[in-house]
């Protein structure tokens, strides 16, 4: 059984996510960030994309605040 990651799930389900993720990863590598850093960042961005089922580049500030509130409530 293969392990489906949050990142690969977002790539498969959210239009434009794969291209956005690859560009973001490229910039992190160019800026000298470690592999674990870009894996962690992409995982968190994938969670956001899956929450709204849309590319994070198309999420507005109100949606972002709502998501952050959701995360804070989930951890309480």
Biopython code that builds the backbone (N, CA, C, O; Angstrom):
import numpy as np
from Bio.PDB.StructureBuilder import StructureBuilder

atoms = [
    (1, "UNK", "N", (0.845, -1.174, 0.000)),
    (1, "UNK", "CA", (0.000, 0.000, 0.000)),
    (1, "UNK", "C", (0.895, 1.243, 0.000)),
    (1, "UNK", "O", (1.809, 1.354, 0.817)),
    (2, "UNK", "N", (0.631, 2.166, -0.911)),
    (2, "UNK", "CA", (1.467, 3.361, -0.982)),
    (2, "UNK", "C", (0.949, 4.431, -0.028)),
    (2, "UNK", "O", (-0.248, 4.547, 0.234)),
    (3, "UNK", "N", (1.888, 5.195, 0.469)),
    (3, "UNK", "CA", (1.539, 6.260, 1.398)),
    (3, "UNK", "C", (1.255, 7.540, 0.598)),
    (3, "UNK", "O", (2.126, 8.038, -0.115)),
    (4, "UNK", "N", (0.054, 8.055, 0.718)),
    (4, "UNK", "CA", (-0.313, 9.308, 0.057)),
    (4, "UNK", "C", (-0.024, 10.440, 1.029)),
    (4, "UNK", "O", (-0.553, 10.465, 2.141)),
    (5, "UNK", "N", (0.811, 11.369, 0.609)),
    (5, "UNK", "CA", (1.129, 12.501, 1.473)),
    (5, "UNK", "C", (0.093, 13.601, 1.276)),
    (5, "UNK", "O", (-0.618, 13.635, 0.272)),
    (6, "UNK", "N", (0.025, 14.487, 2.241)),
    (6, "UNK", "CA", (-0.857, 15.651, 2.142)),
    (6, "UNK", "C", (-0.496, 16.454, 0.888)),
    (6, "UNK", "O", (-1.375, 16.926, 0.166)),
    (7, "UNK", "N", (0.811, 16.601, 0.640)),
    (7, "UNK", "CA", (1.261, 17.357, -0.528)),
    (7, "UNK", "C", (0.783, 16.712, -1.823)),
    (7, "UNK", "O", (0.258, 17.402, -2.697)),
    (8, "UNK", "N", (0.959, 15.388, -1.961)),
    (8, "UNK", "CA", (0.526, 14.731, -3.196)),
    (8, "UNK", "C", (-0.992, 14.747, -3.328)),
    (8, "UNK", "O", (-1.519, 14.822, -4.439)),
    (9, "UNK", "N", (-1.692, 14.679, -2.211)),
    (9, "UNK", "CA", (-3.152, 14.775, -2.252)),
    (9, "UNK", "C", (-3.580, 16.143, -2.783)),
    (9, "UNK", "O", (-4.480, 16.232, -3.618)),
    (10, "UNK", "N", (-2.941, 17.200, -2.303)),
    (10, "UNK", "CA", (-3.252, 18.548, -2.796)),
    (10, "UNK", "C", (-2.900, 18.677, -4.270)),
    (10, "UNK", "O", (-3.638, 19.306, -5.029)),
    (11, "UNK", "N", (-1.787, 18.092, -4.683)),
    (11, "UNK", "CA", (-1.398, 18.130, -6.107)),
    (11, "UNK", "C", (-2.460, 17.465, -6.977)),
    (11, "UNK", "O", (-2.738, 17.926, -8.085)),
    (12, "UNK", "N", (-3.046, 16.394, -6.481)),
    (12, "UNK", "CA", (-4.050, 15.652, -7.246)),
    (12, "UNK", "C", (-5.437, 16.286, -7.210)),
    (12, "UNK", "O", (-6.207, 16.133, -8.158)),
    (13, "UNK", "N", (-5.764, 16.984, -6.144)),
    (13, "UNK", "CA", (-7.135, 17.460, -5.970)),
    (13, "UNK", "C", (-7.342, 18.949, -6.229)),
    (13, "UNK", "O", (-8.462, 19.368, -6.522)),
    (14, "UNK", "N", (-6.287, 19.757, -6.128)),
    (14, "UNK", "CA", (-6.441, 21.215, -6.209)),
    (14, "UNK", "C", (-5.790, 21.727, -7.496)),
    (14, "UNK", "O", (-4.583, 21.587, -7.693)),
    (15, "UNK", "N", (-6.607, 22.319, -8.362)),
    (15, "UNK", "CA", (-6.104, 22.845, -9.635)),
    (15, "UNK", "C", (-4.983, 23.853, -9.406)),
    (15, "UNK", "O", (-5.120, 24.789, -8.619)),
    (16, "UNK", "N", (-3.884, 23.644, -10.102)),
    (16, "UNK", "CA", (-2.766, 24.578, -10.061)),
    (16, "UNK", "C", (-1.844, 24.426, -8.872)),
    (16, "UNK", "O", (-0.833, 25.123, -8.784)),
    (17, "UNK", "N", (-2.171, 23.530, -7.954)),
    (17, "UNK", "CA", (-1.346, 23.408, -6.754)),
    (17, "UNK", "C", (0.041, 22.857, -7.055)),
    (17, "UNK", "O", (1.031, 23.340, -6.505)),
    (18, "UNK", "N", (0.122, 21.854, -7.919)),
    (18, "UNK", "CA", (1.414, 21.236, -8.215)),
    (18, "UNK", "C", (2.399, 22.272, -8.760)),
    (18, "UNK", "O", (3.537, 22.344, -8.297)),
    (19, "UNK", "N", (1.975, 23.066, -9.731)),
    (19, "UNK", "CA", (2.855, 24.088, -10.323)),
    (19, "UNK", "C", (3.262, 25.125, -9.282)),
    (19, "UNK", "O", (4.427, 25.519, -9.219)),
    (20, "UNK", "N", (2.308, 25.568, -8.466)),
    (20, "UNK", "CA", (2.612, 26.537, -7.412)),
    (20, "UNK", "C", (3.603, 25.955, -6.417)),
    (20, "UNK", "O", (4.546, 26.633, -6.009)),
    (21, "UNK", "N", (3.395, 24.696, -6.022)),
    (21, "UNK", "CA", (4.276, 24.043, -5.061)),
    (21, "UNK", "C", (5.689, 23.872, -5.595)),
    (21, "UNK", "O", (6.660, 24.077, -4.866)),
    (22, "UNK", "N", (5.809, 23.499, -6.863)),
    (22, "UNK", "CA", (7.138, 23.335, -7.462)),
    (22, "UNK", "C", (7.870, 24.676, -7.549)),
    (22, "UNK", "O", (9.074, 24.737, -7.299)),
    (23, "UNK", "N", (7.172, 25.728, -7.893)),
    (23, "UNK", "CA", (7.788, 27.056, -7.950)),
    (23, "UNK", "C", (8.219, 27.517, -6.555)),
    (23, "UNK", "O", (9.304, 28.076, -6.389)),
    (24, "UNK", "N", (7.377, 27.284, -5.570)),
    (24, "UNK", "CA", (7.695, 27.655, -4.198)),
    (24, "UNK", "C", (8.918, 26.882, -3.710)),
    (24, "UNK", "O", (9.823, 27.457, -3.106)),
    (25, "UNK", "N", (8.939, 25.569, -3.976)),
    (25, "UNK", "CA", (10.071, 24.723, -3.583)),
    (25, "UNK", "C", (11.359, 25.208, -4.254)),
    (25, "UNK", "O", (12.409, 25.272, -3.616)),
    (26, "UNK", "N", (11.273, 25.543, -5.523)),
    (26, "UNK", "CA", (12.437, 26.045, -6.265)),
    (26, "UNK", "C", (13.023, 27.286, -5.592)),
    (26, "UNK", "O", (14.238, 27.407, -5.438)),
    (27, "UNK", "N", (12.145, 28.200, -5.197)),
    (27, "UNK", "CA", (12.604, 29.435, -4.545)),
    (27, "UNK", "C", (13.227, 29.148, -3.181)),
    (27, "UNK", "O", (14.215, 29.780, -2.806)),
    (28, "UNK", "N", (12.663, 28.210, -2.446)),
    (28, "UNK", "CA", (13.239, 27.842, -1.154)),
    (28, "UNK", "C", (14.629, 27.240, -1.319)),
    (28, "UNK", "O", (15.539, 27.543, -0.547)),
    (29, "UNK", "N", (14.789, 26.390, -2.325)),
    (29, "UNK", "CA", (16.092, 25.772, -2.571)),
    (29, "UNK", "C", (17.107, 26.834, -2.977)),
    (29, "UNK", "O", (18.232, 26.837, -2.477)),
    (30, "UNK", "N", (16.722, 27.737, -3.878)),
    (30, "UNK", "CA", (17.614, 28.811, -4.310)),
    (30, "UNK", "C", (18.050, 29.659, -3.120)),
    (30, "UNK", "O", (19.189, 30.122, -3.066)),
    (31, "UNK", "N", (17.146, 29.861, -2.171)),
    (31, "UNK", "CA", (17.449, 30.669, -0.990)),
    (31, "UNK", "C", (18.142, 29.884, 0.117)),
    (31, "UNK", "O", (18.318, 30.388, 1.226)),
    (32, "UNK", "N", (18.533, 28.654, -0.187)),
    (32, "UNK", "CA", (19.343, 27.887, 0.750)),
    (32, "UNK", "C", (18.588, 27.232, 1.892)),
    (32, "UNK", "O", (19.204, 26.845, 2.885)),
    (33, "UNK", "N", (17.283, 27.097, 1.782)),
    (33, "UNK", "CA", (16.512, 26.449, 2.847)),
    (33, "UNK", "C", (16.721, 24.938, 2.792)),
    (33, "UNK", "O", (16.927, 24.375, 1.717)),
    (34, "UNK", "N", (16.669, 24.303, 3.919)),
    (34, "UNK", "CA", (16.901, 22.859, 3.996)),
    (34, "UNK", "C", (15.713, 22.087, 3.423)),
    (34, "UNK", "O", (14.610, 22.613, 3.274)),
    (35, "UNK", "N", (15.981, 20.824, 3.109)),
    (35, "UNK", "CA", (14.935, 19.944, 2.586)),
    (35, "UNK", "C", (13.783, 19.830, 3.591)),
    (35, "UNK", "O", (12.616, 19.851, 3.200)),
    (36, "UNK", "N", (14.102, 19.711, 4.860)),
    (36, "UNK", "CA", (13.036, 19.586, 5.867)),
    (36, "UNK", "C", (12.193, 20.863, 5.930)),
    (36, "UNK", "O", (10.989, 20.797, 6.177)),
    (37, "UNK", "N", (12.811, 22.013, 5.711)),
    (37, "UNK", "CA", (12.058, 23.274, 5.711)),
    (37, "UNK", "C", (11.066, 23.289, 4.569)),
    (37, "UNK", "O", (9.890, 23.579, 4.784)),
    (38, "UNK", "N", (11.516, 22.978, 3.340)),
    (38, "UNK", "CA", (10.536, 23.044, 2.256)),
    (38, "UNK", "C", (9.499, 21.937, 2.354)),
    (38, "UNK", "O", (8.366, 22.134, 1.916)),
    (39, "UNK", "N", (9.837, 20.795, 2.904)),
    (39, "UNK", "CA", (8.816, 19.758, 3.118)),
    (39, "UNK", "C", (7.767, 20.223, 4.123)),
    (39, "UNK", "O", (6.571, 20.022, 3.911)),
    (40, "UNK", "N", (8.208, 20.844, 5.214)),
    (40, "UNK", "CA", (7.269, 21.345, 6.222)),
    (40, "UNK", "C", (6.405, 22.472, 5.676)),
    (40, "UNK", "O", (5.191, 22.473, 5.882)),
    (41, "UNK", "N", (7.015, 23.437, 4.976)),
    (41, "UNK", "CA", (6.249, 24.548, 4.409)),
    (41, "UNK", "C", (5.220, 24.036, 3.413)),
    (41, "UNK", "O", (4.060, 24.444, 3.454)),
    (42, "UNK", "N", (5.640, 23.135, 2.511)),
    (42, "UNK", "CA", (4.717, 22.625, 1.502)),
    (42, "UNK", "C", (3.594, 21.803, 2.122)),
    (42, "UNK", "O", (2.462, 21.835, 1.640)),
    (43, "UNK", "N", (3.896, 21.077, 3.174)),
    (43, "UNK", "CA", (2.847, 20.314, 3.864)),
    (43, "UNK", "C", (1.788, 21.248, 4.438)),
    (43, "UNK", "O", (0.592, 20.983, 4.312)),
    (44, "UNK", "N", (2.220, 22.342, 5.070)),
    (44, "UNK", "CA", (1.265, 23.277, 5.662)),
    (44, "UNK", "C", (0.456, 24.015, 4.592)),
    (44, "UNK", "O", (-0.742, 24.243, 4.758)),
    (45, "UNK", "N", (1.116, 24.382, 3.502)),
    (45, "UNK", "CA", (0.402, 25.034, 2.399)),
    (45, "UNK", "C", (-0.599, 24.068, 1.767)),
    (45, "UNK", "O", (-1.691, 24.470, 1.366)),
    (46, "UNK", "N", (-0.221, 22.793, 1.680)),
    (46, "UNK", "CA", (-1.133, 21.776, 1.140)),
    (46, "UNK", "C", (-2.377, 21.639, 2.013)),
    (46, "UNK", "O", (-3.485, 21.495, 1.496)),
    (47, "UNK", "N", (-2.201, 21.682, 3.324)),
    (47, "UNK", "CA", (-3.355, 21.608, 4.228)),
    (47, "UNK", "C", (-4.306, 22.778, 3.986)),
    (47, "UNK", "O", (-5.524, 22.605, 3.974)),
    (48, "UNK", "N", (-3.746, 23.958, 3.795)),
    (48, "UNK", "CA", (-4.560, 25.137, 3.506)),
    (48, "UNK", "C", (-5.307, 24.956, 2.179)),
    (48, "UNK", "O", (-6.500, 25.247, 2.091)),
    (49, "UNK", "N", (-4.608, 24.481, 1.161)),
    (49, "UNK", "CA", (-5.224, 24.272, -0.150)),
    (49, "UNK", "C", (-6.359, 23.253, -0.070)),
    (49, "UNK", "O", (-7.410, 23.445, -0.681)),
    (50, "UNK", "N", (-6.152, 22.187, 0.671)),
    (50, "UNK", "CA", (-7.187, 21.161, 0.802)),
    (50, "UNK", "C", (-8.379, 21.652, 1.633)),
    (50, "UNK", "O", (-9.514, 21.246, 1.384)),
    (51, "UNK", "N", (-8.132, 22.503, 2.595)),
    (51, "UNK", "CA", (-9.214, 23.050, 3.415)),
    (51, "UNK", "C", (-10.200, 23.820, 2.535)),
    (51, "UNK", "O", (-11.414, 23.674, 2.677)),
    (52, "UNK", "N", (-9.670, 24.638, 1.626)),
    (52, "UNK", "CA", (-10.522, 25.440, 0.741)),
    (52, "UNK", "C", (-10.715, 24.816, -0.639)),
    (52, "UNK", "O", (-11.530, 25.296, -1.428)),
    (53, "UNK", "N", (-9.973, 23.753, -0.935)),
    (53, "UNK", "CA", (-9.997, 23.107, -2.247)),
    (53, "UNK", "C", (-9.721, 24.109, -3.371)),
    (53, "UNK", "O", (-10.358, 24.104, -4.424)),
    (54, "UNK", "N", (-8.724, 24.978, -3.087)),
    (54, "UNK", "CA", (-8.278, 25.895, -4.124)),
    (54, "UNK", "C", (-6.828, 26.287, -3.889)),
    (54, "UNK", "O", (-6.295, 26.161, -2.787)),
    (55, "UNK", "N", (-6.219, 26.760, -4.945)),
    (55, "UNK", "CA", (-4.828, 27.177, -4.915)),
    (55, "UNK", "C", (-4.656, 28.286, -3.880)),
    (55, "UNK", "O", (-5.417, 29.253, -3.898)),
    (56, "UNK", "N", (-3.684, 28.174, -2.985)),
    (56, "UNK", "CA", (-3.482, 29.202, -1.961)),
    (56, "UNK", "C", (-3.249, 30.604, -2.531)),
    (56, "UNK", "O", (-3.484, 31.599, -1.845)),
    (57, "UNK", "N", (-2.791, 30.685, -3.770)),
    (57, "UNK", "CA", (-2.607, 31.997, -4.389)),
    (57, "UNK", "C", (-3.931, 32.706, -4.634)),
    (57, "UNK", "O", (-3.956, 33.910, -4.889)),
    (58, "UNK", "N", (-5.036, 31.960, -4.557)),
    (58, "UNK", "CA", (-6.366, 32.528, -4.778)),
    (58, "UNK", "C", (-7.175, 32.674, -3.496)),
    (58, "UNK", "O", (-8.382, 32.915, -3.541)),
    (59, "UNK", "N", (-6.517, 32.529, -2.369)),
    (59, "UNK", "CA", (-7.180, 32.681, -1.072)),
    (59, "UNK", "C", (-7.011, 34.120, -0.607)),
    (59, "UNK", "O", (-5.906, 34.662, -0.617)),
    (60, "UNK", "N", (-8.122, 34.732, -0.199)),
    (60, "UNK", "CA", (-8.036, 36.127, 0.243)),
    (60, "UNK", "C", (-7.752, 36.214, 1.750)),
    (60, "UNK", "O", (-7.736, 35.204, 2.454)),
    (61, "UNK", "N", (-7.534, 37.414, 2.211)),
    (61, "UNK", "CA", (-7.137, 37.633, 3.605)),
    (61, "UNK", "C", (-8.202, 37.137, 4.585)),
    (61, "UNK", "O", (-7.858, 36.561, 5.617)),
    (62, "UNK", "N", (-9.468, 37.346, 4.288)),
    (62, "UNK", "CA", (-10.527, 36.871, 5.179)),
    (62, "UNK", "C", (-10.516, 35.348, 5.303)),
    (62, "UNK", "O", (-10.694, 34.804, 6.393)),
    (63, "UNK", "N", (-10.305, 34.670, 4.181)),
    (63, "UNK", "CA", (-10.232, 33.210, 4.223)),
    (63, "UNK", "C", (-9.022, 32.748, 5.019)),
    (63, "UNK", "O", (-9.106, 31.785, 5.781)),
    (64, "UNK", "N", (-7.914, 33.423, 4.847)),
    (64, "UNK", "CA", (-6.707, 33.069, 5.593)),
    (64, "UNK", "C", (-6.928, 33.250, 7.093)),
    (64, "UNK", "O", (-6.542, 32.395, 7.890)),
    (65, "UNK", "N", (-7.542, 34.355, 7.471)),
    (65, "UNK", "CA", (-7.833, 34.579, 8.891)),
    (65, "UNK", "C", (-8.789, 33.521, 9.430)),
    (65, "UNK", "O", (-8.627, 33.053, 10.557)),
    (66, "UNK", "N", (-9.787, 33.142, 8.629)),
    (66, "UNK", "CA", (-10.724, 32.103, 9.047)),
    (66, "UNK", "C", (-9.991, 30.779, 9.254)),
    (66, "UNK", "O", (-10.269, 30.058, 10.213)),
    (67, "UNK", "N", (-9.066, 30.461, 8.370)),
    (67, "UNK", "CA", (-8.295, 29.224, 8.490)),
    (67, "UNK", "C", (-7.406, 29.247, 9.739)),
    (67, "UNK", "O", (-7.324, 28.256, 10.464)),
    (68, "UNK", "N", (-6.751, 30.365, 9.981)),
    (68, "UNK", "CA", (-5.914, 30.489, 11.179)),
    (68, "UNK", "C", (-6.752, 30.356, 12.447)),
    (68, "UNK", "O", (-6.322, 29.734, 13.418)),
    (69, "UNK", "N", (-7.937, 30.936, 12.437)),
    (69, "UNK", "CA", (-8.852, 30.797, 13.574)),
    (69, "UNK", "C", (-9.240, 29.324, 13.759)),
    (69, "UNK", "O", (-9.253, 28.814, 14.879)),
    (70, "UNK", "N", (-9.552, 28.655, 12.657)),
    (70, "UNK", "CA", (-9.872, 27.229, 12.699)),
    (70, "UNK", "C", (-8.720, 26.431, 13.340)),
    (70, "UNK", "O", (-8.956, 25.576, 14.193)),
    (71, "UNK", "N", (-7.487, 26.713, 12.928)),
    (71, "UNK", "CA", (-6.331, 25.998, 13.488)),
    (71, "UNK", "C", (-6.199, 26.256, 14.988)),
    (71, "UNK", "O", (-5.906, 25.341, 15.757)),
    (72, "UNK", "N", (-6.414, 27.489, 15.394)),
    (72, "UNK", "CA", (-6.299, 27.820, 16.816)),
    (72, "UNK", "C", (-7.384, 27.140, 17.633)),
    (72, "UNK", "O", (-7.133, 26.698, 18.754)),
    (73, "UNK", "N", (-8.582, 27.055, 17.085)),
    (73, "UNK", "CA", (-9.690, 26.397, 17.783)),
    (73, "UNK", "C", (-9.486, 24.894, 17.846)),
    (73, "UNK", "O", (-9.842, 24.251, 18.834)),
    (74, "UNK", "N", (-8.917, 24.344, 16.800)),
    (74, "UNK", "CA", (-8.689, 22.902, 16.728)),
    (74, "UNK", "C", (-7.700, 22.452, 17.798)),
    (74, "UNK", "O", (-7.807, 21.340, 18.315)),
    (75, "UNK", "N", (-6.744, 23.306, 18.129)),
    (75, "UNK", "CA", (-5.716, 22.938, 19.105)),
    (75, "UNK", "C", (-6.131, 23.190, 20.557)),
    (75, "UNK", "O", (-5.374, 22.871, 21.474)),
    (76, "UNK", "N", (-7.305, 23.750, 20.776)),
    (76, "UNK", "CA", (-7.737, 24.016, 22.153)),
    (76, "UNK", "C", (-8.542, 22.877, 22.722)),
    (76, "UNK", "O", (-8.980, 22.944, 23.871)),
]
sb = StructureBuilder()
sb.init_structure("model")
sb.init_model(0)
sb.init_chain("A")
sb.init_seg("    ")
for serial, (resi, resn, name, xyz) in enumerate(atoms, 1):
    if name == "N":
        sb.init_residue(resn, " ", resi, " ")
    sb.init_atom(name, np.array(xyz, "f"), 0.0, 1.0, " ", f" {name:<3s}", serial, name[0])
structure = sb.get_structure()
